[in-house]
Amino acid sequence: MNLNNARFEITAVKPDQYPKNDIPEITFVGRSNVGKSSLINAMLNRKNLAKVAATPGRTRVINFYNIDDKIYFVDLPGYGFAKVSKSMKSGWKDLIETYLTEREQLRKVVMLVDIRHSPTSDDVLMHEWLKTMKRSYVVVATKLDKIPRSKIKERLSDIRNTLKLRDDVKIISFSSETKQGRDELWEEILEESSFS
């Protein structure tokens, strides 16, 4: 797979706008400001392919990034941002749930949480929902470079306990700045399906 052939392909707000093919999809979910765009850019060795919003909570669409016509990275709207109306939150919820429930091409969900903080009630809800959906998923703890090395184990333990993760669910520590965790996350993604 040639990462140089990664490109933004389409923005969607409803299923009939999703790409019309059978290319496998990996989707990224997490709270606003958790670093989804930065992580996608780091995974693809790009600076600005996924646009980092100046104001958290502004992304209201699903963005599809095509990687060498072998796989899509799918960026879902961030959840849990306080400064938006209830109707807007409801719209985002419908957008996210429709994609996660109905999209047959979805192979794996990458759930992002901020390693610096305990998962929020929104994170807990998302995780419970992923479990009931029986979707394959991995948890990624972002912003690793923002905490001292001595705190990593403690923070990961807190995330695991707060989300009540099963022992077989992996947490990957990730830094978009240093690219730590990048290879491990690619392994998780590639083992889910053969993207040759």
PyRosetta script that sets phi, psi and omega in degrees:
from pyrosetta import init, pose_from_sequence

init()
pose = pose_from_sequence("MNLNNARFEITAVKPDQYPKNDIPEITFVGRSNVGKSSLINAMLNRKNLAKVAATPGRTRVINFYNIDDKIYFVDLPGYGFAKVSKSMKSGWKDLIETYLTEREQLRKVVMLVDIRHSPTSDDVLMHEWLKTMKRSYVVVATKLDKIPRSKIKERLSDIRNTLKLRDDVKIISFSSETKQGRDELWEEILEESSFS")
pose.set_psi(1, 128.4)
pose.set_omega(1, -176.8)
pose.set_phi(2, -98.3)
pose.set_psi(2, 107.4)
pose.set_omega(2, -177.8)
pose.set_phi(3, -67.8)
pose.set_psi(3, -18.4)
pose.set_omega(3, 176.5)
pose.set_phi(4, -66.6)
pose.set_psi(4, -18.8)
pose.set_omega(4, 178.6)
pose.set_phi(5, -94.9)
pose.set_psi(5, 31.4)
pose.set_omega(5, 176.0)
pose.set_phi(6, -89.3)
pose.set_psi(6, 134.7)
pose.set_omega(6, -179.1)
pose.set_phi(7, -148.6)
pose.set_psi(7, 150.8)
pose.set_omega(7, 169.8)
pose.set_phi(8, -70.2)
pose.set_psi(8, 131.3)
pose.set_omega(8, -177.6)
pose.set_phi(9, -110.1)
pose.set_psi(9, -49.0)
pose.set_omega(9, -172.6)
pose.set_phi(10, -158.7)
pose.set_psi(10, 152.3)
pose.set_omega(10, 172.0)
pose.set_phi(11, -110.9)
pose.set_psi(11, 137.9)
pose.set_omega(11, -177.9)
pose.set_phi(12, -134.7)
pose.set_psi(12, 148.5)
pose.set_omega(12, 171.4)
pose.set_phi(13, -123.7)
pose.set_psi(13, -4.9)
pose.set_omega(13, 176.6)
pose.set_phi(14, -151.9)
pose.set_psi(14, 158.5)
pose.set_omega(14, -171.6)
pose.set_phi(15, -55.6)
pose.set_psi(15, -34.5)
pose.set_omega(15, -177.4)
pose.set_phi(16, -71.8)
pose.set_psi(16, -3.7)
pose.set_omega(16, 175.5)
pose.set_phi(17, -99.8)
pose.set_psi(17, -6.5)
pose.set_omega(17, 179.1)
pose.set_phi(18, -65.4)
pose.set_psi(18, 157.3)
pose.set_omega(18, 176.5)
pose.set_phi(19, -56.8)
pose.set_psi(19, 142.1)
pose.set_omega(19, -177.0)
pose.set_phi(20, -100.1)
pose.set_psi(20, 72.4)
pose.set_omega(20, 176.5)
pose.set_phi(21, -158.9)
pose.set_psi(21, -178.1)
pose.set_omega(21, -176.8)
pose.set_phi(22, -107.4)
pose.set_psi(22, 19.9)
pose.set_omega(22, 180.0)
pose.set_phi(23, -65.8)
pose.set_psi(23, 131.5)
pose.set_omega(23, -179.3)
pose.set_phi(24, -62.2)
pose.set_psi(24, 148.7)
pose.set_omega(24, -177.2)
pose.set_phi(25, -123.8)
pose.set_psi(25, 139.0)
pose.set_omega(25, 172.4)
pose.set_phi(26, -114.9)
pose.set_psi(26, 123.9)
pose.set_omega(26, -176.7)
pose.set_phi(27, -112.4)
pose.set_psi(27, 150.5)
pose.set_omega(27, -176.5)
pose.set_phi(28, -116.5)
pose.set_psi(28, 124.1)
pose.set_omega(28, 178.7)
pose.set_phi(29, -125.5)
pose.set_psi(29, 152.3)
pose.set_omega(29, 177.6)
pose.set_phi(30, 168.9)
pose.set_psi(30, 170.6)
pose.set_omega(30, 179.2)
pose.set_phi(31, -65.7)
pose.set_psi(31, 157.2)
pose.set_omega(31, 171.5)
pose.set_phi(32, -56.3)
pose.set_psi(32, 141.5)
pose.set_omega(32, 176.3)
pose.set_phi(33, 73.6)
pose.set_psi(33, 14.7)
pose.set_omega(33, 178.9)
pose.set_phi(34, -85.8)
pose.set_psi(34, -13.0)
pose.set_omega(34, 175.8)
pose.set_phi(35, 103.1)
pose.set_psi(35, 30.0)
pose.set_omega(35, -179.2)
pose.set_phi(36, -62.5)
pose.set_psi(36, -49.5)
pose.set_omega(36, -178.4)
pose.set_phi(37, -62.5)
pose.set_psi(37, -42.2)
pose.set_omega(37, 179.3)
pose.set_phi(38, -63.0)
pose.set_psi(38, -39.6)
pose.set_omega(38, 178.9)
pose.set_phi(39, -66.1)
pose.set_psi(39, -44.9)
pose.set_omega(39, 178.9)
pose.set_phi(40, -59.5)
pose.set_psi(40, -44.7)
pose.set_omega(40, 177.7)
pose.set_phi(41, -60.7)
pose.set_psi(41, -43.0)
pose.set_omega(41, 179.9)
pose.set_phi(42, -64.2)
pose.set_psi(42, -41.6)
pose.set_omega(42, 179.7)
pose.set_phi(43, -62.3)
pose.set_psi(43, -31.9)
pose.set_omega(43, -175.5)
pose.set_phi(44, -102.1)
pose.set_psi(44, 8.2)
pose.set_omega(44, -179.1)
pose.set_phi(45, 55.4)
pose.set_psi(45, 41.4)
pose.set_omega(45, 178.7)
pose.set_phi(46, -121.8)
pose.set_psi(46, 158.9)
pose.set_omega(46, 177.3)
pose.set_phi(47, -91.8)
pose.set_psi(47, -44.6)
pose.set_omega(47, -168.6)
pose.set_phi(48, -134.8)
pose.set_psi(48, 24.6)
pose.set_omega(48, 179.5)
pose.set_phi(49, -63.9)
pose.set_psi(49, -52.8)
pose.set_omega(49, 173.2)
pose.set_phi(50, -90.2)
pose.set_psi(50, 122.9)
pose.set_omega(50, -175.8)
pose.set_phi(51, -76.4)
pose.set_psi(51, 128.3)
pose.set_omega(51, 176.5)
pose.set_phi(52, -85.4)
pose.set_psi(52, 118.5)
pose.set_omega(52, -176.5)
pose.set_phi(53, -69.6)
pose.set_psi(53, 137.3)
pose.set_omega(53, 177.3)
pose.set_phi(54, -68.3)
pose.set_psi(54, -33.4)
pose.set_omega(54, 179.8)
pose.set_phi(55, -116.0)
pose.set_psi(55, 120.2)
pose.set_omega(55, 179.7)
pose.set_phi(56, -58.1)
pose.set_psi(56, 144.8)
pose.set_omega(56, 175.8)
pose.set_phi(57, 88.2)
pose.set_psi(57, 6.8)
pose.set_omega(57, -176.9)
pose.set_phi(58, -85.4)
pose.set_psi(58, -25.0)
pose.set_omega(58, -177.3)
pose.set_phi(59, -72.3)
pose.set_psi(59, 120.3)
pose.set_omega(59, -176.8)
pose.set_phi(60, -121.1)
pose.set_psi(60, 15.2)
pose.set_omega(60, -174.0)
pose.set_phi(61, -132.3)
pose.set_psi(61, 170.2)
pose.set_omega(61, 173.6)
pose.set_phi(62, -102.5)
pose.set_psi(62, 125.1)
pose.set_omega(62, 179.9)
pose.set_phi(63, -105.9)
pose.set_psi(63, 131.3)
pose.set_omega(63, -179.8)
pose.set_phi(64, -108.8)
pose.set_psi(64, 125.0)
pose.set_omega(64, 177.2)
pose.set_phi(65, -112.4)
pose.set_psi(65, 121.6)
pose.set_omega(65, -177.3)
pose.set_phi(66, -92.3)
pose.set_psi(66, 124.8)
pose.set_omega(66, -179.4)
pose.set_phi(67, -112.2)
pose.set_psi(67, 100.6)
pose.set_omega(67, 173.6)
pose.set_phi(68, 58.3)
pose.set_psi(68, 26.6)
pose.set_omega(68, -177.1)
pose.set_phi(69, 56.0)
pose.set_psi(69, 23.9)
pose.set_omega(69, -179.1)
pose.set_phi(70, -112.2)
pose.set_psi(70, -29.0)
pose.set_omega(70, -173.7)
pose.set_phi(71, -158.0)
pose.set_psi(71, 149.4)
pose.set_omega(71, 170.9)
pose.set_phi(72, -108.8)
pose.set_psi(72, 138.9)
pose.set_omega(72, 161.0)
pose.set_phi(73, -95.7)
pose.set_psi(73, 130.4)
pose.set_omega(73, -176.3)
pose.set_phi(74, -119.8)
pose.set_psi(74, 119.3)
pose.set_omega(74, -176.6)
pose.set_phi(75, -100.5)
pose.set_psi(75, 110.2)
pose.set_omega(75, 178.9)
pose.set_phi(76, -86.5)
pose.set_psi(76, 156.2)
pose.set_omega(76, 178.0)
pose.set_phi(77, -58.8)
pose.set_psi(77, 143.2)
pose.set_omega(77, 175.5)
pose.set_phi(78, -68.5)
pose.set_psi(78, 148.1)
pose.set_omega(78, 180.0)
pose.set_phi(79, -114.3)
pose.set_psi(79, 165.6)
pose.set_omega(79, 170.4)
pose.set_phi(80, 84.8)
pose.set_psi(80, 10.5)
pose.set_omega(80, -179.6)
pose.set_phi(81, -85.2)
pose.set_psi(81, 129.6)
pose.set_omega(81, -168.4)
pose.set_phi(82, -72.9)
pose.set_psi(82, -31.3)
pose.set_omega(82, -168.8)
pose.set_phi(83, -87.7)
pose.set_psi(83, 38.5)
pose.set_omega(83, 174.2)
pose.set_phi(84, -130.5)
pose.set_psi(84, 159.2)
pose.set_omega(84, -176.1)
pose.set_phi(85, -71.8)
pose.set_psi(85, 160.6)
pose.set_omega(85, 178.3)
pose.set_phi(86, -62.9)
pose.set_psi(86, -37.7)
pose.set_omega(86, -178.9)
pose.set_phi(87, -66.8)
pose.set_psi(87, -37.0)
pose.set_omega(87, 178.0)
pose.set_phi(88, -67.4)
pose.set_psi(88, -42.8)
pose.set_omega(88, 176.9)
pose.set_phi(89, -58.9)
pose.set_psi(89, -42.1)
pose.set_omega(89, 180.0)
pose.set_phi(90, -62.9)
pose.set_psi(90, -40.4)
pose.set_omega(90, 178.5)
pose.set_phi(91, -63.2)
pose.set_psi(91, -42.7)
pose.set_omega(91, 177.6)
pose.set_phi(92, -62.2)
pose.set_psi(92, -42.6)
pose.set_omega(92, -179.0)
pose.set_phi(93, -58.9)
pose.set_psi(93, -45.7)
pose.set_omega(93, 179.0)
pose.set_phi(94, -61.9)
pose.set_psi(94, -42.4)
pose.set_omega(94, -179.5)
pose.set_phi(95, -60.3)
pose.set_psi(95, -47.7)
pose.set_omega(95, -178.4)
pose.set_phi(96, -67.6)
pose.set_psi(96, -46.9)
pose.set_omega(96, -176.8)
pose.set_phi(97, -64.5)
pose.set_psi(97, -40.6)
pose.set_omega(97, 179.9)
pose.set_phi(98, -60.6)
pose.set_psi(98, -45.7)
pose.set_omega(98, 179.5)
pose.set_phi(99, -62.8)
pose.set_psi(99, -51.1)
pose.set_omega(99, -175.6)
pose.set_phi(100, -65.5)
pose.set_psi(100, -31.8)
pose.set_omega(100, -177.5)
pose.set_phi(101, -79.4)
pose.set_psi(101, -41.2)
pose.set_omega(101, -166.4)
pose.set_phi(102, -104.4)
pose.set_psi(102, -16.2)
pose.set_omega(102, -170.7)
pose.set_phi(103, -78.8)
pose.set_psi(103, 110.0)
pose.set_omega(103, -177.4)
pose.set_phi(104, -70.0)
pose.set_psi(104, -28.4)
pose.set_omega(104, -177.7)
pose.set_phi(105, -75.1)
pose.set_psi(105, -9.8)
pose.set_omega(105, -177.6)
pose.set_phi(106, -69.3)
pose.set_psi(106, 121.0)
pose.set_omega(106, -179.0)
pose.set_phi(107, -102.9)
pose.set_psi(107, -34.6)
pose.set_omega(107, -176.3)
pose.set_phi(108, -153.7)
pose.set_psi(108, 144.1)
pose.set_omega(108, 174.7)
pose.set_phi(109, -107.0)
pose.set_psi(109, 129.7)
pose.set_omega(109, 173.9)
pose.set_phi(110, -104.0)
pose.set_psi(110, 109.9)
pose.set_omega(110, -178.9)
pose.set_phi(111, -96.8)
pose.set_psi(111, 120.4)
pose.set_omega(111, -177.6)
pose.set_phi(112, -97.4)
pose.set_psi(112, 135.2)
pose.set_omega(112, 171.2)
pose.set_phi(113, -132.3)
pose.set_psi(113, 153.2)
pose.set_omega(113, -179.3)
pose.set_phi(114, -83.6)
pose.set_psi(114, 120.4)
pose.set_omega(114, -175.5)
pose.set_phi(115, -63.6)
pose.set_psi(115, -20.2)
pose.set_omega(115, -175.4)
pose.set_phi(116, -76.2)
pose.set_psi(116, -18.6)
pose.set_omega(116, -172.4)
pose.set_phi(117, -130.4)
pose.set_psi(117, 155.9)
pose.set_omega(117, 171.3)
pose.set_phi(118, -65.1)
pose.set_psi(118, 144.2)
pose.set_omega(118, 176.0)
pose.set_phi(119, -55.9)
pose.set_psi(119, 142.8)
pose.set_omega(119, -178.8)
pose.set_phi(120, -82.1)
pose.set_psi(120, 174.6)
pose.set_omega(120, 176.2)
pose.set_phi(121, -62.2)
pose.set_psi(121, -33.2)
pose.set_omega(121, 176.3)
pose.set_phi(122, -64.9)
pose.set_psi(122, -40.0)
pose.set_omega(122, 177.4)
pose.set_phi(123, -63.3)
pose.set_psi(123, -43.3)
pose.set_omega(123, -179.7)
pose.set_phi(124, -61.8)
pose.set_psi(124, -43.7)
pose.set_omega(124, 178.1)
pose.set_phi(125, -60.9)
pose.set_psi(125, -44.9)
pose.set_omega(125, 179.6)
pose.set_phi(126, -61.2)
pose.set_psi(126, -42.4)
pose.set_omega(126, -179.6)
pose.set_phi(127, -65.5)
pose.set_psi(127, -43.2)
pose.set_omega(127, 177.7)
pose.set_phi(128, -59.8)
pose.set_psi(128, -39.7)
pose.set_omega(128, -179.3)
pose.set_phi(129, -65.9)
pose.set_psi(129, -42.8)
pose.set_omega(129, 177.9)
pose.set_phi(130, -60.6)
pose.set_psi(130, -39.2)
pose.set_omega(130, 179.1)
pose.set_phi(131, -63.5)
pose.set_psi(131, -44.0)
pose.set_omega(131, -178.7)
pose.set_phi(132, -69.6)
pose.set_psi(132, -28.9)
pose.set_omega(132, 178.5)
pose.set_phi(133, -72.3)
pose.set_psi(133, -18.8)
pose.set_omega(133, -176.1)
pose.set_phi(134, 57.9)
pose.set_psi(134, 36.2)
pose.set_omega(134, 173.5)
pose.set_phi(135, -86.2)
pose.set_psi(135, 143.6)
pose.set_omega(135, 172.6)
pose.set_phi(136, -68.4)
pose.set_psi(136, 132.1)
pose.set_omega(136, -178.4)
pose.set_phi(137, -148.9)
pose.set_psi(137, 161.6)
pose.set_omega(137, 174.5)
pose.set_phi(138, -136.2)
pose.set_psi(138, 147.3)
pose.set_omega(138, 178.1)
pose.set_phi(139, -101.8)
pose.set_psi(139, 132.0)
pose.set_omega(139, 178.6)
pose.set_phi(140, -118.7)
pose.set_psi(140, 124.4)
pose.set_omega(140, 178.6)
pose.set_phi(141, -94.8)
pose.set_psi(141, 107.0)
pose.set_omega(141, -174.0)
pose.set_phi(142, -85.3)
pose.set_psi(142, 171.3)
pose.set_omega(142, 174.0)
pose.set_phi(143, 65.5)
pose.set_psi(143, 35.5)
pose.set_omega(143, -179.6)
pose.set_phi(144, -56.7)
pose.set_psi(144, -34.9)
pose.set_omega(144, -177.4)
pose.set_phi(145, -70.7)
pose.set_psi(145, -7.7)
pose.set_omega(145, -177.3)
pose.set_phi(146, -90.1)
pose.set_psi(146, -4.0)
pose.set_omega(146, 179.6)
pose.set_phi(147, -124.1)
pose.set_psi(147, 155.6)
pose.set_omega(147, 176.6)
pose.set_phi(148, -67.7)
pose.set_psi(148, 149.0)
pose.set_omega(148, 179.4)
pose.set_phi(149, -55.6)
pose.set_psi(149, -34.4)
pose.set_omega(149, -176.8)
pose.set_phi(150, -65.4)
pose.set_psi(150, -17.7)
pose.set_omega(150, -177.0)
pose.set_phi(151, -95.8)
pose.set_psi(151, -10.2)
pose.set_omega(151, -170.9)
pose.set_phi(152, -58.9)
pose.set_psi(152, -50.3)
pose.set_omega(152, -176.8)
pose.set_phi(153, -59.5)
pose.set_psi(153, -44.2)
pose.set_omega(153, -179.7)
pose.set_phi(154, -62.0)
pose.set_psi(154, -44.1)
pose.set_omega(154, -178.9)
pose.set_phi(155, -66.1)
pose.set_psi(155, -41.8)
pose.set_omega(155, -179.9)
pose.set_phi(156, -65.8)
pose.set_psi(156, -37.1)
pose.set_omega(156, 177.7)
pose.set_phi(157, -64.1)
pose.set_psi(157, -41.3)
pose.set_omega(157, 178.5)
pose.set_phi(158, -63.1)
pose.set_psi(158, -43.8)
pose.set_omega(158, 179.3)
pose.set_phi(159, -62.1)
pose.set_psi(159, -45.7)
pose.set_omega(159, -179.9)
pose.set_phi(160, -60.8)
pose.set_psi(160, -43.4)
pose.set_omega(160, -178.5)
pose.set_phi(161, -70.3)
pose.set_psi(161, -42.2)
pose.set_omega(161, -178.1)
pose.set_phi(162, -65.1)
pose.set_psi(162, -41.2)
pose.set_omega(162, 180.0)
pose.set_phi(163, -83.4)
pose.set_psi(163, -7.8)
pose.set_omega(163, -176.6)
pose.set_phi(164, 54.5)
pose.set_psi(164, 50.8)
pose.set_omega(164, -178.8)
pose.set_phi(165, -72.0)
pose.set_psi(165, 139.7)
pose.set_omega(165, 171.4)
pose.set_phi(166, -66.8)
pose.set_psi(166, 156.8)
pose.set_omega(166, -178.2)
pose.set_phi(167, -60.5)
pose.set_psi(167, -28.4)
pose.set_omega(167, -176.4)
pose.set_phi(168, -85.7)
pose.set_psi(168, -0.4)
pose.set_omega(168, 176.5)
pose.set_phi(169, -89.8)
pose.set_psi(169, 123.7)
pose.set_omega(169, -175.8)
pose.set_phi(170, -83.9)
pose.set_psi(170, 142.5)
pose.set_omega(170, 167.6)
pose.set_phi(171, -113.5)
pose.set_psi(171, 126.8)
pose.set_omega(171, 178.0)
pose.set_phi(172, -108.5)
pose.set_psi(172, 125.2)
pose.set_omega(172, 174.6)
pose.set_phi(173, -79.6)
pose.set_psi(173, 134.2)
pose.set_omega(173, -171.5)
pose.set_phi(174, -139.3)
pose.set_psi(174, 138.2)
pose.set_omega(174, 171.8)
pose.set_phi(175, -126.3)
pose.set_psi(175, 120.2)
pose.set_omega(175, 175.9)
pose.set_phi(176, -70.1)
pose.set_psi(176, -22.2)
pose.set_omega(176, -179.9)
pose.set_phi(177, -75.2)
pose.set_psi(177, -49.5)
pose.set_omega(177, -174.7)
pose.set_phi(178, -97.6)
pose.set_psi(178, -9.3)
pose.set_omega(178, -176.3)
pose.set_phi(179, 69.3)
pose.set_psi(179, 11.6)
pose.set_omega(179, 175.1)
pose.set_phi(180, -62.7)
pose.set_psi(180, 133.1)
pose.set_omega(180, -178.9)
pose.set_phi(181, 95.0)
pose.set_psi(181, -12.0)
pose.set_omega(181, -176.0)
pose.set_phi(182, -62.2)
pose.set_psi(182, -50.3)
pose.set_omega(182, -177.8)
pose.set_phi(183, -63.0)
pose.set_psi(183, -39.3)
pose.set_omega(183, -179.4)
pose.set_phi(184, -64.5)
pose.set_psi(184, -40.0)
pose.set_omega(184, 179.5)
pose.set_phi(185, -69.4)
pose.set_psi(185, -38.9)
pose.set_omega(185, 176.1)
pose.set_phi(186, -60.0)
pose.set_psi(186, -40.3)
pose.set_omega(186, 177.4)
pose.set_phi(187, -58.3)
pose.set_psi(187, -46.0)
pose.set_omega(187, 178.7)
pose.set_phi(188, -59.1)
pose.set_psi(188, -42.6)
pose.set_omega(188, -178.1)
pose.set_phi(189, -68.2)
pose.set_psi(189, -46.1)
pose.set_omega(189, -173.6)
pose.set_phi(190, -72.9)
pose.set_psi(190, -26.9)
pose.set_omega(190, -179.9)
pose.set_phi(191, -72.6)
pose.set_psi(191, -18.3)
pose.set_omega(191, -176.0)
pose.set_phi(192, -72.3)
pose.set_psi(192, -26.2)
pose.set_omega(192, -177.7)
pose.set_phi(193, -160.3)
pose.set_psi(193, 161.2)
pose.set_omega(193, 179.5)
pose.set_phi(194, -92.2)
pose.set_psi(194, 108.6)
pose.set_omega(194, 176.6)
pose.set_phi(195, -109.4)
pose.set_psi(195, 83.3)
pose.set_omega(195, -175.7)
pose.set_phi(196, -87.4)
pose.dump_pdb("model.pdb")
